[in-house]
Amino acid sequence: MENIVFSEILDYSASLAGELLAKQEMPWDILDALTEYIRQLGKQLAKEGWREILPEVWVGENVTIAPTAEIHGPCIIGEGSEIRHCAFIRGSALIGKGCVVGNSTELKNCILFDKTQVPHYNYVGDSILGKGSHLGASSVISNLKSDGKDVCVNIGGERISTHRRKFGAILGDGVDIGCGTVLNPGSIIGKGSRIYPHSTIRGTVPSGCIYKTDGEIVKIEK
């Protein structure tokens, strides 16, 4: 699992989510407990450097929130993050340090690790986005199959059920998603991979690869 998805996700943001990820057998299991975890963590945050600006909404230092943004708890927003014009955070969102949640972007039941950017017209639901990952404008993560059945993921040729009706995607550290891309339910994008604009992703893209518009996957040359 680690060499396909990400090998360092447990090493950063430990104060926010790393400790819970470390206890889970499968990374998507964290999403089942995320709401309560955020609530409990928010209550434990040191008062110095953190503010509860709304019921169950805790923000760190130097967080910028546009007056038109709407945020529902439970939610934690790390130091230096920016919540821009008309962003909609529906709750159960764990946002790391230095993140950007941009214009008309919607979040629900998800983790954004440090320096992740979802800056323009994005939807992120029931997903985990690794450190420094980026969604291009109008790219979305679909989290519900049309037939309503449990979402499965493909790992190493094996089809594994998440036992979740709603599950979006896992992005490794440093993933770059091109504008207008759709990540179908159960997508896994490995660390450092890049997705061409206007792609439709289904399944797994290994680490260190480029996914081209015609579905061709090539390794990134070092």
Salt bridges, closest charged atoms under 4 A:
GLU8 OE2 - LYS191 NZ 3.16
ASP32 OD1 - ARG164 NH1 2.40
GLU36 OE1 - ARG39 NH1 3.91
GLU56 OE2 - ARG39 NE 3.06
GLU70 OE2 - HIS72 NE2 2.69
GLU82 OE2 - ARG84 NE 3.16
GLU106 OE2 - ARG90 NH1 2.88
ASP126 OD2 - LYS108 NZ 2.48
ASP126 OD1 - ARG164 NH2 2.98
ASP176 OD1 - HIS134 ND1 3.10
